[in-house]
Amino acid sequence: MPFSQNQQSVPGLFGETEDQTDLREPKRYRVILHNDHYTTMDFVVYVLVKVFHKPAVEATKIMLDIHRKGRGVCGIYTYDIAVTKVQRVQSMAKMRDFPLRCTIEEE
C-alpha cells in the first residue's frame, strides 16, 4: 500500500514526536545500617558482604563506622533497589533474632 503525503506528516506515525520528552535521572537513596547493643559485629559484616556485595575489608570498615558513629552508609541505589535491600536485611536480622535497623534516606 503506497503512502500518501498526509501519512508521512502525521507525528508519531514513523517514530516522530511533536515534542521531546525530558528524561531525568531517578532519585537515589542511601541505605543506612544503625548501631544497636545486640547485633554482633560479625553479623553486620556478613550482611554487608551478602546483601551489599562489599569486600570483607570494606565491610569491616563500614561496620566500624556503624559501631563508632551510630550509623553507616552501605550504598546508594534507586528507590526500588534500596527498599529491596532494606527488606532483605530486615529479614536476615529477624531470622537470627537481631534488632538490626536498616533505613533509607534520599541523597
Residue pairs with C-beta under 8 A, 6 or more apart in sequence:
7 13
8 14
11 17
11 18
12 18
26 78
26 79
27 78
27 79
27 106
27 107
28 76
28 77
28 78
28 106
28 107
29 76
29 77
29 78
29 79
29 82
29 104
29 105
29 106
29 107
30 73
30 75
30 76
30 82
30 104
30 105
30 106
30 107
31 52
31 73
31 74
31 75
31 76
31 77
31 82
31 85
31 86
31 102
31 103
31 104
32 71
32 72
32 73
32 74
32 102
32 103
32 104
32 105
33 44
33 47
33 48
33 62
33 66
33 71
33 72
33 74
33 89
33 100
33 101
33 102
34 66
34 70
34 71
34 100
34 101
34 102
34 103
35 66
35 67
35 69
35 70
35 71
36 98
36 99
36 100
36 101
38 98
38 99
39 93
39 98
39 99
39 100
40 98
41 63
41 67
43 93
43 96
43 98
43 100
44 59
44 63
44 66
44 100
45 56
45 59
45 60
45 63
47 89
47 92
47 93
47 100
48 54
48 58
48 59
48 62
48 63
48 74
49 55
49 56
49 59
50 92
51 74
51 85
51 88
51 89
51 92
52 59
52 74
52 75
52 85
54 62
54 74
62 72
62 73
62 74
63 72
65 71
65 72
65 73
66 72
74 85
74 102
75 85
76 107
77 85
79 104
82 104
83 104
85 102
86 102
86 103
86 104
89 100
89 102
90 100
90 102
93 99
93 100
93 102
